[in-house]
């Protein structure tokens, strides 16, 4: 199987998002992103209007039991998931199929791929959660069948329960849980670009493609995350400085100087905000696509699940 060229793939990812296809990405993601933000605001506006901001003391139970607010949050979750799938598939298609959708400024695409993407999210969450939980569940199962797990219903002292969570066995199980979770995260992560590149949802295929690349994938994702947060931090800092400058100009410089300050500082503020949105939304999707491109061998037949 192919070996992942970590630094080359990191460079391809950031080069694509920040330089080569920045405006194409912006052109395709702005509408789903704006819709997602608008939908997310609805439950917040309802909560602020009904309960105030911050909510009055003692109204936490009222908020949690508000059927309308809970319904709005559920709708927001499903709509945001759908819009996120639309964005993710568009980025994958741009990288893997060179589908840049020329001339499209109001992107909206809802096909089999987007629904498969949502199913992949659900399956991926379940697989990672099961992988993470297995060692800990196995540890307590072993304690129960070896007589090492006391009857919790008869225990009165909380310190007796605390002892269960200080055993060396549980520490080992916790370490294995983290390891198993990382294995699942890295080895099954290509299930998403596979939907676009090969037209199928296959965790087995992702496992095969990533064989022998666990530590390379961990190093790759650490590099992507660190560089992304550095870039986002810089953009937020620029946005903050520009906003503070505009506010200071209005506060201290009068109408003329304040208006001039807004005109001058609005450009870096807007640019930093747009870069923040594009990078924050698309960089990890692009990283998955370039990882797939580096590891996939279209000539070799699909191998059996390892």
Kinemage of the C-alpha trace (Angstrom):
@kinemage 1
@onewidth
@group {chain A} dominant
@subgroup {mainchain}
@vectorlist {calphas} color= white
{ca unk a 1} P 0.000 0.000 0.000
{ca unk a 2} L 1.055 3.592 -0.513
{ca unk a 3} L 2.744 5.545 2.266
{ca unk a 4} L 1.346 8.953 3.121
{ca unk a 5} L 3.824 11.786 2.373
{ca unk a 6} L 2.932 13.807 5.448
{ca unk a 7} L 4.489 17.203 4.742
{ca unk a 8} L 3.704 17.129 1.017
{ca unk a 9} L 0.045 16.397 1.765
{ca unk a 10} L -0.080 19.157 4.384
{ca unk a 11} L 1.345 21.581 1.809
{ca unk a 12} L -1.176 20.475 -0.825
{ca unk a 13} L -4.048 20.948 1.620
{ca unk a 14} L -3.157 24.469 2.686
{ca unk a 15} L -2.052 25.473 -0.800
{ca unk a 16} L -5.397 24.407 -2.216
{ca unk a 17} L -7.562 26.126 0.406
{ca unk a 18} L -5.582 29.323 0.978
{ca unk a 19} L -4.124 29.919 -2.471
{ca unk a 20} L -5.275 27.888 -5.468
{ca unk a 21} L -9.029 27.515 -4.923
{ca unk a 22} L -9.836 30.037 -2.199
{ca unk a 23} L -12.321 32.053 -4.261
{ca unk a 24} L -13.893 28.954 -5.809
{ca unk a 25} L -14.448 27.571 -2.316
{ca unk a 26} L -15.918 30.870 -1.158
{ca unk a 27} L -18.226 30.910 -4.179
{ca unk a 28} L -19.625 27.463 -3.359
{ca unk a 29} L -19.846 27.515 0.429
{ca unk a 30} L -21.176 31.014 1.158
{ca unk a 31} L -24.858 30.199 0.606
{ca unk a 32} L -25.032 26.953 2.677
{ca unk a 33} L -22.917 28.640 5.367
{ca unk a 34} L -25.176 31.701 5.501
{ca unk a 35} L -28.284 29.505 5.651
{ca unk a 36} L -26.751 27.434 8.444
{ca unk a 37} L -25.947 30.549 10.464
{ca unk a 38} L -29.451 31.926 9.909
{ca unk a 39} L -31.101 28.676 11.033
{ca unk a 40} L -28.807 28.532 14.092
{ca unk a 41} L -29.917 32.015 15.108
{ca unk a 42} L -33.619 31.108 15.305
{ca unk a 43} L -33.509 29.134 18.608
{ca unk a 44} L -31.136 31.723 20.089
{ca unk a 45} L -33.450 34.615 19.201
{ca unk a 46} L -36.437 32.714 20.596
{ca unk a 47} L -34.598 31.985 23.842
{ca unk a 48} L -33.405 35.567 24.269
{ca unk a 49} L -36.865 36.967 23.535
{ca unk a 50} L -38.649 34.652 25.943
{ca unk a 51} L -36.125 34.259 28.760
{ca unk a 52} L -33.880 37.300 28.375
{ca unk a 53} L -30.124 37.500 28.145
{ca unk a 54} L -28.718 36.335 30.398
{ca unk a 55} L -31.715 34.220 31.464
{ca unk a 56} L -33.333 35.146 34.751
{ca unk a 57} L -32.078 33.114 37.737
{ca unk a 58} L -34.042 29.954 38.343
{ca unk a 59} L -35.315 29.587 34.791
{ca unk a 60} L -32.941 26.823 33.721
{ca unk a 61} L -35.651 24.178 34.143
{ca unk a 62} L -38.102 26.255 32.103
{ca unk a 63} L -35.573 26.509 29.276
{ca unk a 64} L -34.769 22.788 29.255
{ca unk a 65} L -38.488 21.879 29.287
{ca unk a 66} L -39.545 24.362 26.622
{ca unk a 67} L -41.020 22.181 23.854
{ca unk a 68} L -40.822 24.925 21.213
{ca unk a 69} L -37.157 25.663 21.982
{ca unk a 70} L -36.293 21.956 21.973
{ca unk a 71} L -38.069 21.565 18.641
{ca unk a 72} L -36.193 24.516 17.156
{ca unk a 73} L -32.887 23.035 18.345
{ca unk a 74} L -33.730 19.687 16.751
{ca unk a 75} L -34.637 21.365 13.453
{ca unk a 76} L -31.423 23.390 13.630
{ca unk a 77} L -29.379 20.218 14.181
{ca unk a 78} L -30.843 18.365 11.195
{ca unk a 79} L -30.757 21.344 8.836
{ca unk a 80} L -27.182 22.206 9.845
{ca unk a 81} L -26.148 18.577 9.288
{ca unk a 82} L -27.687 18.607 5.819
{ca unk a 83} L -26.054 21.920 4.891
{ca unk a 84} L -22.701 20.712 6.220
{ca unk a 85} L -22.965 17.646 3.987
{ca unk a 86} L -23.680 19.873 0.973
{ca unk a 87} L -20.559 21.917 1.736
{ca unk a 88} L -18.364 18.872 2.369
{ca unk a 89} L -19.376 17.082 -0.828
{ca unk a 90} L -18.747 20.233 -2.887
{ca unk a 91} L -15.180 20.478 -1.528
{ca unk a 92} L -14.513 16.775 -2.114
{ca unk a 93} L -15.841 17.010 -5.661
{ca unk a 94} L -13.658 20.023 -6.382
{ca unk a 95} L -10.507 18.184 -5.278
{ca unk a 96} L -11.240 14.636 -6.413
{ca unk a 97} L -13.282 15.261 -9.585
{ca unk a 98} L -12.146 18.791 -10.508
{ca unk a 99} L -15.790 19.843 -10.304
{ca unk a 100} L -15.385 23.580 -9.691
{ca unk a 101} L -18.962 24.452 -10.766
{ca unk a 102} L -17.889 27.359 -12.967
{ca unk a 103} L -20.334 30.227 -12.988
{ca unk a 104} L -22.301 28.909 -10.001
{ca unk a 105} L -22.703 31.479 -7.233
{ca unk a 106} L -25.740 30.032 -5.462
{ca unk a 107} L -24.629 26.461 -4.860
{ca unk a 108} L -27.272 23.968 -3.811
{ca unk a 109} L -26.881 20.260 -4.516
{ca unk a 110} L -28.785 17.490 -2.756
{ca unk a 111} L -28.159 14.044 -4.246
{ca unk a 112} L -27.335 10.506 -3.165
{ca unk a 113} L -23.809 11.603 -2.223
{ca unk a 114} L -25.003 14.108 0.380
{ca unk a 115} L -27.327 11.553 2.002
{ca unk a 116} L -24.541 8.965 2.023
{ca unk a 117} L -22.303 11.560 3.644
{ca unk a 118} L -24.797 12.034 6.486
{ca unk a 119} L -25.022 8.249 6.906
{ca unk a 120} L -21.213 8.117 6.997
{ca unk a 121} L -21.149 10.700 9.793
{ca unk a 122} L -23.551 8.599 11.848
{ca unk a 123} L -21.628 5.395 11.186
{ca unk a 124} L -18.279 7.061 11.880
{ca unk a 125} L -19.512 8.402 15.219
{ca unk a 126} L -20.792 4.967 16.221
{ca unk a 127} L -17.591 3.171 15.168
{ca unk a 128} L -15.323 5.628 17.026
{ca unk a 129} L -17.545 5.575 20.123
{ca unk a 130} L -17.575 1.767 20.185
{ca unk a 131} L -13.802 1.597 19.673
{ca unk a 132} L -13.255 4.049 22.516
{ca unk a 133} L -15.661 2.274 24.874
{ca unk a 134} L -14.534 -1.314 24.241
{ca unk a 135} L -11.496 -1.433 26.600
{ca unk a 136} L -13.343 0.230 29.495
{ca unk a 137} L -16.438 -1.938 29.053
{ca unk a 138} L -14.194 -4.982 28.811
{ca unk a 139} L -12.395 -3.978 31.990
{ca unk a 140} L -15.616 -3.727 34.025
{ca unk a 141} L -16.940 -6.912 32.427
{ca unk a 142} L -13.799 -8.735 33.548
{ca unk a 143} L -14.120 -7.267 37.066
{ca unk a 144} L -17.720 -8.428 37.269
{ca unk a 145} L -16.909 -11.987 36.258
{ca unk a 146} L -13.762 -12.231 38.363
{ca unk a 147} L -15.430 -11.076 41.564
{ca unk a 148} L -13.519 -7.802 41.624
{ca unk a 149} L -16.592 -5.636 41.074
{ca unk a 150} L -18.538 -5.051 44.284
{ca unk a 151} L -22.300 -4.675 44.476
{ca unk a 152} L -22.737 -0.948 43.880
{ca unk a 153} L -26.266 -0.977 45.323
{ca unk a 154} L -24.931 -1.912 48.762
{ca unk a 155} L -22.085 0.578 48.822
{ca unk a 156} L -22.719 3.588 51.033
{ca unk a 157} L -19.364 5.356 51.115
{ca unk a 158} L -18.517 7.304 47.921
{ca unk a 159} L -14.851 6.577 48.617
{ca unk a 160} L -15.533 2.898 47.955
{ca unk a 161} L -16.844 3.747 44.506
{ca unk a 162} L -13.899 6.090 43.875
{ca unk a 163} L -11.484 3.234 44.488
{ca unk a 164} L -12.865 1.488 41.395
{ca unk a 165} L -11.684 4.398 39.243
{ca unk a 166} L -8.155 4.420 40.678
{ca unk a 167} L -7.175 0.852 39.860
{ca unk a 168} L -4.173 0.203 37.576
{ca unk a 169} L -6.431 -1.891 35.372
{ca unk a 170} L -8.694 1.058 34.641
{ca unk a 171} L -5.688 3.265 33.840
{ca unk a 172} L -4.538 0.683 31.305
{ca unk a 173} L -8.083 0.413 29.922
{ca unk a 174} L -8.242 4.209 29.617
{ca unk a 175} L -4.967 4.273 27.680
{ca unk a 176} L -6.246 1.529 25.376
{ca unk a 177} L -9.501 3.442 24.887
{ca unk a 178} L -7.600 6.484 23.648
{ca unk a 179} L -5.459 4.289 21.394
{ca unk a 180} L -8.449 2.405 19.979
{ca unk a 181} L -10.268 5.711 19.429
{ca unk a 182} L -7.310 7.164 17.526
{ca unk a 183} L -7.055 4.020 15.410
{ca unk a 184} L -10.737 4.249 14.503
{ca unk a 185} L -10.524 7.990 13.804
{ca unk a 186} L -7.536 7.625 11.493
{ca unk a 187} L -8.227 4.281 9.816
{ca unk a 188} L -11.892 4.913 8.994
{ca unk a 189} L -11.593 8.623 8.152
{ca unk a 190} L -11.370 8.058 4.383
{ca unk a 191} L -14.955 6.826 4.322
{ca unk a 192} L -15.956 10.428 3.508
{ca unk a 193} L -13.910 11.147 0.345
{ca unk a 194} L -14.645 7.581 -0.782
{ca unk a 195} L -18.297 8.542 -1.248
{ca unk a 196} L -17.312 11.046 -3.929
{ca unk a 197} L -14.263 9.312 -5.401
{ca unk a 198} L -15.671 5.789 -5.646
{ca unk a 199} L -19.405 6.318 -5.219
{ca unk a 200} L -19.777 4.108 -2.155
{ca unk a 201} L -19.833 4.193 1.611
{ca unk a 202} L -17.245 1.632 2.706
{ca unk a 203} L -15.503 1.533 6.061
{ca unk a 204} L -13.676 -1.598 4.887
{ca unk a 205} L -12.153 0.236 1.920
{ca unk a 206} L -10.976 3.047 4.201
{ca unk a 207} L -9.339 0.484 6.482
{ca unk a 208} L -7.516 -1.073 3.541
{ca unk a 209} L -6.309 2.245 2.110
{ca unk a 210} L -4.869 3.416 5.437
{ca unk a 211} L -3.059 0.172 6.225
{ca unk a 212} L 0.470 0.802 7.500
{ca unk a 213} L -0.111 4.553 7.828
{ca unk a 214} L -1.446 4.939 11.376
{ca unk a 215} L 1.427 7.017 12.756
{ca unk a 216} L 1.774 8.979 9.526
{ca unk a 217} L -1.933 9.839 9.707
{ca unk a 218} L -1.598 10.904 13.353
{ca unk a 219} L 1.354 13.139 12.451
{ca unk a 220} L -0.519 14.532 9.459
{ca unk a 221} L -3.624 15.451 11.440
{ca unk a 222} L -1.612 16.963 14.280
{ca unk a 223} L 0.203 19.144 11.726
{ca unk a 224} L -3.051 20.192 10.037
{ca unk a 225} L -4.772 21.017 13.330
{ca unk a 226} L -1.836 23.033 14.698
{ca unk a 227} L -1.320 25.028 11.485
{ca unk a 228} L -5.045 25.628 11.125
{ca unk a 229} L -5.387 27.006 14.642
{ca unk a 230} L -2.321 29.205 14.157
{ca unk a 231} L -3.812 30.630 10.949
{ca unk a 232} L -7.238 31.103 12.546
{ca unk a 233} L -5.663 32.774 15.590
{ca unk a 234} L -3.865 35.232 13.299
{ca unk a 235} L -7.104 35.988 11.442
{ca unk a 236} L -9.025 36.516 14.695
{ca unk a 237} L -6.244 38.790 15.965
{ca unk a 238} L -6.381 40.889 12.781
{ca unk a 239} L -10.177 41.041 13.006
{ca unk a 240} L -9.992 42.075 16.661
{ca unk a 241} L -7.418 44.789 16.019
{ca unk a 242} L -9.435 46.143 13.078
{ca unk a 243} L -12.674 46.156 15.103
{ca unk a 244} L -10.943 47.876 18.021
{ca unk a 245} L -9.463 50.429 15.639
{ca unk a 246} L -12.842 51.212 14.096
{ca unk a 247} L -14.456 51.557 17.502
{ca unk a 248} L -11.587 53.719 18.762
{ca unk a 249} L -11.786 55.939 15.692
{ca unk a 250} L -15.481 56.555 16.250
{ca unk a 251} L -15.045 57.095 19.964
{ca unk a 252} L -12.011 59.376 19.901
{ca unk a 253} L -11.733 60.853 16.438
{ca unk a 254} L -15.147 62.279 15.756
{ca unk a 255} L -17.342 61.635 12.742
{ca unk a 256} L -14.823 62.444 10.019
{ca unk a 257} L -11.843 60.580 11.462
{ca unk a 258} L -14.123 57.760 12.621
{ca unk a 259} L -15.618 57.309 9.153
{ca unk a 260} L -12.134 57.326 7.599
{ca unk a 261} L -10.975 54.745 10.145
{ca unk a 262} L -13.918 52.492 9.308
{ca unk a 263} L -13.159 52.733 5.583
{ca unk a 264} L -9.484 51.930 6.099
{ca unk a 265} L -9.927 49.113 8.630
{ca unk a 266} L -13.049 47.538 7.135
{ca unk a 267} L -10.992 45.877 4.385
{ca unk a 268} L -8.592 43.904 6.649
{ca unk a 269} L -11.518 43.102 8.948
{ca unk a 270} L -13.610 41.699 6.088
{ca unk a 271} L -10.674 39.818 4.542
{ca unk a 272} L -9.705 38.202 7.849
{ca unk a 273} L -13.316 37.200 8.515
{ca unk a 274} L -13.691 35.611 5.074
{ca unk a 275} L -10.380 33.737 5.404
{ca unk a 276} L -11.421 32.576 8.862
{ca unk a 277} L -14.710 31.197 7.523
{ca unk a 278} L -13.277 29.513 4.422
{ca unk a 279} L -10.316 27.939 6.230
{ca unk a 280} L -12.325 26.937 9.294
{ca unk a 281} L -15.030 25.274 7.214
{ca unk a 282} L -13.068 23.605 4.399
{ca unk a 283} L -9.535 22.827 5.568
{ca unk a 284} L -10.301 19.491 7.254
{ca unk a 285} L -12.501 18.380 4.363
{ca unk a 286} L -9.681 19.193 1.948
{ca unk a 287} L -7.237 17.316 4.188
{ca unk a 288} L -9.347 14.149 3.898
{ca unk a 289} L -9.482 14.457 0.112
{ca unk a 290} L -5.729 14.917 -0.292
{ca unk a 291} L -5.097 12.038 2.096
{ca unk a 292} L -7.295 9.843 -0.082
{ca unk a 293} L -5.501 10.980 -3.238
{ca unk a 294} L -2.134 10.137 -1.677
{ca unk a 295} L -3.175 6.679 -0.480
{ca unk a 296} L -5.592 5.460 -3.153
{ca unk a 297} L -4.274 3.232 -5.932
{ca unk a 298} L -6.882 3.139 -8.709
{ca unk a 299} L -5.059 0.312 -10.507
{ca unk a 300} L -5.042 -2.130 -7.610
{ca unk a 301} L -8.244 -4.114 -6.959
{ca unk a 302} L -10.092 -3.544 -3.698
{ca unk a 303} L -8.558 -5.784 -1.080
{ca unk a 304} L -10.390 -7.734 1.572
{ca unk a 305} L -10.988 -6.280 5.001
{ca unk a 306} L -7.765 -6.668 6.965
